Amino acid sequence: MTKFELLKLQKLFRIQNSIKPKTYLDELASEGFLEDFIEPFFKNKINEDPDFKNRVYDSLYDWSEEVSEKLELYYLESICESLSFFNEYTKLWKIQKQ
């Protein structure tokens, strides 16, 4: 991919994000009610559906103005998962043949 193509692609992504409509999750996150809404109504769905869970936490990250402990915990867990995958993947390389 050339530098020109990369710049065009980045511009397309910026335009796409700017015209993307706000979802009800985004609206609730911007008003500060998303966590209060999720607990009673979608507690089971957020545990069972990873796509929905990602959308909820993306909305909290993008639109919420307050710090959320659940959001921090979610990202820390994903970092730990990625690092454990990395450690497992590179385990063979750490053992040196003598």
Disulfide bonds with the S-S distance in Angstrom:
none
